[in-house]
Amino acid sequence: MRAQSSATTAPGIAVATDRDRPGLGILQAALGVIAFSLTFPATAWGLEGFGPWSLVAVRSVLAAVIAGGCLLGLRVPLPARRHWPGLAVVGAGVVLGFPLLTTLALQTSTTAHAAVVVGLLPLTTALCSALRVGTRPSRTFWTAALAGAAAVLAFTVQQSGGDLSTADLYLFAALLVCAAGYTEGGRLARVMPGWHVIGWALVLCLPLTVPMAALALAQEPVRLTAHSVTGLLWVAVGSQFVGLVVWYRGMAAIGIPKASQLQLAQPLLTLVWSVLLLGEHLPVAAPLTAAAVLVCIAVTQRARG
């Protein structure tokens, strides 16, 4: 395949047109958030039949096979050489780092607790964006973003009794690597279609994920059940590929900081799924946190960067 040299190479999607339709960008980013909100419950299901390393490696390989098949079938050209370092950051943060760290955390943490900790991701992503791509959101934006993060943090501390566990450390590390991956992916999605970004990142990780999957499956027990298979398929297809496709397109259309603030709704959605799918107890403070977070989202979407 030849190297990709423009933002709208056939058979790709013309990213520039999405920037002219912010409403579509918001919708795409929101669909990504909905897909991501199911990731933790699906991971909990997957852990019923797979070990943490097996689950992460197999989900990445399956997603890479799907993405690679799409790239090959549509004869998508290779990205330009200058984009490969950015794709490596996306792979390290989104394909490997975040799934592995959160899966390790979910061995001892409930999905509800993990969801509210990861609720700090929008602020982390906005900070990474400011450092990496030079975005300068307004003071109103930062005030609302910090207020939303404070609400999520207060909820987390209240639920954990003020102590940080090993699972929390995994989750905080996951925030950092995922924010870096989101920022780099959002930047790349301005010059190539969003699904190309995650597709090539997944393919780039195959030399690591294939041997990792083989080794993990040989060492960890596997028990195939309806829950474990469904969970694996969702995190591989819904979270790792389809969700990231619409998410990166949304970020390219409306900007990384504003798109990242939509993720303030993600922990609240995950709380709902944790009750409906896992039977976990919904904390009493959740409705108050939901109200505060939704107000912050409305303010950040109206604030001019």
N, C-alpha and C positions, 0 to 999 in steps of 0.2 A: 504494500500500500504506500501511497505517496504522502508526504507531510501536508498537514492542514495549514493553510496560510491566511484564511480570512474567517470572519465571524459567521458567514452564511454559506459555507460550502455545501453543495448538494451531496447527499440527500438530507442535510441538516435542517434545522429550524431557524428561521430568521429571528435572532434574539432581539434585534433592535426594535421590531414591531411591538414586542411585549412592553418595552419601556414607554411606549406611547399609550399604553392601556394600563394605567395603574390599578384599575379595578380588577382586571384579569390577574395582575401580579399578586394582589392581595388574596384573591381566590385560590391561586396556585399555592401560595405559601400556607394558607389556611388548610388546604387539603394535605399538605405535607405534615403539618402539625397534628392533624387527626390521625394520619398513618403512624406518626411517631408515638402518639399517646397510647397506642396499643402495643408498643414494643415491650414494655416491662411486663404486662400480663402475659403476653405471648412467650417472653423469655422464661417466666415462672412456669408456664406449661411445658416449655421445652426442657427445663431442668428436671422435670419429672421422669424423663427417659434418657437424657444425655448428661454427661459431665460438662462442666463449664467450658473447658478447652475444646471439647468435641463440638459443642453447640456453636461456639463462635467460629471455629474453623469451617465446619460444614456449611453454615449459613453463608459465609463469605464465598466459598467455592460454588455453591448453588447459584448465588446472585451473580458471580462472575461468569458462569456458564451461560446464564440468560442474557446478561449484558453483552458478552462476547459474541453470542449468536446473533443478537440484534445488530451489533456493529459490523460483523462479517456479512450478514445477509443483506444489509443495506449498503454495503461497500463503503463504509465511512472511512475516510483517509486517516492516517496516523496524525496525531497532533504535532504541531511544530515543536522542534526540539526545545525551544525556550519555555514551553508549557510543562514539560515533564517534571521539573522540580516542584512546581505547584501541585501537580497531580500526585506526587509522592507524599506531600504534606496531607492532601485529602485522604490518601490511602492510609497513612499512619494514624491520622486522627479519627476519621469517620468509619473506615472499613475495619481497622484492627483495634486501635486504642480504646475508643468509646465502647464498642460492644464487649470487649474483653473485661474492661474494668467494671462496667455496670453488671455484667453477668457474674463476676466474682462477688460483687457487693450483694447481689440478690440471693446468694446462698444463705446469708444470715439476716438480710434486711427484708422488710415487707415492701411490696411494690408501692404502697401509699407513701411510706417514708422516703424511698428512693426518688419518687416522683417529685416531692416537694424540694428535696435537695437539688435535683437537676433543674428545678425551676429557676435557679440562679443563672442558667445558661444564657438567656437573652442579654443580661448585663455583661457577662463574660465575653460574649460574641461582639457586643458593641464596643467594648474596650479593645479587643483584638483588632477590630476593624479600624478604630481610630489610630492605632499604632501602625497597622500594616498598610492600609490604603489611604490614610490621611483624611478620613471623613471627619467632619466637625459638626456634629448635631448641635441643636440650639440648647440654651440653658433649660428651657421648659422640657425638652426631650429628656435631658439628663435627670432633672428633678423627678419626672414621672417614672423613669426607668429605675432610679434608685429607690423610690417609694415602693414600686412593685417588688424589687429585690428584697427590700426590708420586710415587706409583708410575708414573702415566702420564707425568708430566713427566720423570722419570728415564729412562724408556724412550725418550722423544722425544729427549732430549739425547744419549743413548748412540747412537741411530741416526743423528743428524745430525752427530755429531762435535763438538758444542758450538757450532756456528755457526748463526746465524739467517739464513735466506734471505728473499728477497722473498715467496716462497710462504708462509713462516712468518708474516710480517707480515700478509699477507692473512688467514691462518687465525686469528690472534689478534684481528684486527678483527672477523672473522666471529663469534667467540665472544661479543664484547660485544653486537653488534646482535641476535644470536639469543637470548641470555639475556634481553635486554630484551623481545623479542617473546614468548618463552615465558612470562615472568613476567606480562606484561599479558594474554596469552591465557588463562593459568591463572586469573587474577583474573576475567576476563569469563566464563569457563566456569562460574563459580559462580552466575551470574545468567541465563545463556542456554545452550542446548545447545551442546556443543563444536563441532559441525559448522556451526552458525550463525556462530560466531566466525571460523573460517578461511574459510567461504564468503563472508561479507560483506567480510572483509579482501581476499580475492582480487578480488571485484567492485570494491571501492574503488580497487584499483590499475590497473584496466583503462584509464583515461585515460592512464596512463603506459606500461603494457606493450604496448598495441596499436601506438602510433606507434614505440615502441622496437623491437618485432618487425619492423615494416615497414622501418625504417631499417637494422637489423642484417642482415636477409635480403638487402637490396639491396647491402650492402657486403661481407658475408662469404660465401665459397663454401659451397655446400651439396652434400653427397654422400650420397644416401640408400642406406643399407645395412641389413642385418638388425640389426646391432649398434646403429647410430646411431638407428634408428627405435625399437627396443626400449628403448634407454636413455632416449630422449626420453619415451616413453609412461610408463615407470616413474616418472621424476622428476616428471612432470606429474600422474599419477593416484595412484600409490602413495605417493610421498614428500610431494607438495605438497598433496594433499587427503585421501585415506583415512587415511594415517599420522597426519596432524595432527588429524583428527577423533577417533580413538581416544586419541591422546596428550592432547589437551585435556580429554577426558572423564575420563581417568585422573587427571590433575592435579587436576581439580575434586573427585574422590572421595577421594583420599588426601593431598592437599596438594602444593604445589609443591616444597618441599625433598625430601620422600621420593620423589616421582616422578622428580625430576631425577637422583637417585642411581642409578636404574635405568639411566640412560644411561652409567654407567661400563662397562656390558657392551657398549655399542655399538661402540667401537673394536675390541674383540676379535672381535665378529661380523664387522665389516668386514674384518679381517685374513683371516678364513676365506674370505669371498667374494672377496677380492683374489687368493687362491691358486686357488680353484676356477674363477672366471670370467675372471680376467685373467692367470693364470699368474705372478703376482709371487712373489718369494721370501719365505717367512715367516721373520721374524727369530727367532733362537734364544731371545732373551729373552722372547718372547711368552708361553710357558707360565707362566713365573714371574710375569709381570705379570698374567696371567689369574687365577692363584690369589690374588694380593694383592687384586685388584680385586673378585673375588667375595666374599672375606671382608668387605671394606669395605661392599659392598652389603648383606650379611646383617646387619651391625651397624647400619647406618643405618636399615634397615627395622624393626629391633626398638627402636631408640632412640625415646623419646617426645619430641615437639617441645614 
